[in-house]
Amino acid sequence: KLQTALTLANTTSSICDFLIDAKVIAELLNCLLKQGNMAELERYRAEKLLAEMSLKRHNRAVYFDKDFVHKLLNNQDVPELIRTSPLTHREWQVLGLIYSRYSNEQISIELDVASTTIKTHIRNLYQKLNIANRREAIETAENLLKMIGY
């Protein structure tokens, strides 16, 4: 199934889903590469993904996926404002990428949307979380991560 996902990733150029659970996926990719029965394009994509995963680990990338947000919103240590926050799934993703030090342009590429859409998401999440700028967004995400043990 992972090899099929690699083939599909070659047609869509999407790597975000692979990076969410990078540790497990990296082990599986290494096993596939050692088996040596991959097509050249899939082998290239696997090697590229492993390099990207390594880079993300060093750049402290965090993906606020649905499971992560669910864990966050159900943690009693998290402030009420956050737990009752009406942030959309996409706004949570944007917050995670801001924390990971992505620029607006990098976020728009990662999420495959226009940069104006990203600016709208950022404006909305700032308003909903009562924060004023990127530095406060990073601090907010950092505090949330600490509260749930990341």
N, C-alpha and C positions, 0 to 999 in steps of 0.2 A: 504494500500500500504506500509506503514511503517513496518507493521508486516511481509509482504512478503520480504521486504528489509532485515529485521533482519534474516529471514530464509536463504536468499542468503548469508548474511554475515557469517553465521555459516559454510557454505560450502567453502567460500573463505578466511575467516579470515581477510577480508578487513574492515577497520574502517575509512580510510582516508576521504571518501565521507561524512560520518556522521559528522566528525569533522569540515568540512568547514563551515557549518551553524549550529554550535553547539547550539546556544541559542534556536532557533526554534525547532530543533530536540529534545533537552532536554525536552522541554515542552511537546512535543508529546509523548516521551518515558515515562515520568511520568504519563501522562493520560492513556497510554496503561497498565502500571504496576498497576495503581489503579483499572482498570476494572477487572483485575485478570483472564482474559480468554486467557492467553498465555501459550504455551507449556513450559516445564521446560527449555529447551535449549534456546528458544527465551527470556525467562525471565532472564536467566543468562546473555545472550549477552546484553540485554538492561541495566541491572545493571552494567555490565562491561563497556559499552559505557558511561553511566552517570559518572562513576568513572573516566574514561579517559578524558571526557570532563572537568570535574572539575579540574583534574590535568593540562590539557592543558591551562585552563584559568589562573591558577596560574603560569604557566611557560611561559606565553606570546606567545604561539604558533600562528604563522601566516601562512595561506595557500595562496600562490600567485596563485589563480585559474584564469581561463580565464576571468571572470568578473572583478576581481581585477586588472589584468594586463591591460585589456581594459580601465578601469577607469584611471589607472596610465598613460598609453601611450597617453591618450587624455587630460591630464591635462597640461595646459600651464605653470604652475609653475615648472614642472618637466624639468630638463635640457635636452637640445637637444640630447646629447649623449645617454641618457636613452631612450628618445622618439623614436629615430631612431635605437635603439639597435636591433640587429638581434638575441637576446636571444630566444632560443626555449622555448616552454611551459615547458618542463622538467627542463631546466636551471632556469626558474623563480621559479618553485617548490623547487628546491634545494636551491636557494637563501633564500626563505622564511623559509626553515627548518634550514639553517645555522643561520639565524636571531633568530630562536627559540631555538638556542643552541643545536641542534642535533649534535651528532658526525657523522663522515662518515658512521660508521657501522649502527647507528640508521637510518640515511637517506636511506641507502641501504635496510634496513628491511622495512621501511615505504613505499618506492616506489617499493619494490619487484624486485630489480635489483642487480647485482653483485657490490661489493665495488669498483672494478676497473672501472666500468661504472660511478659510482658517482665521482671518482677522475677525470675522463675525463670531466664530466659535470662541475665540480668545476674549473678545469684548463681553460676550454672554457669560462666560465662566468667571471673569473678573467681577462682573456685577453680582452674580449669584453667590459667590464666595466672599463678597465684600473686600476685594483686594484691588490694589491700584496699578500694579505693574508686574513685570516678569520676575523680578527679584522676590516679590511677595508670593508669587505663584510657586516658585521653586521652594521657598521656605515652607509654604503650606504643604506641598507634596512631601517634602522631607519630614516634616512633623507627622504627617499621616503615616508614612512608612515606618517611622519609629514606633508609633502607637500600636501598630499591628505586628511588630517584630521583624521588619525587613531591614 
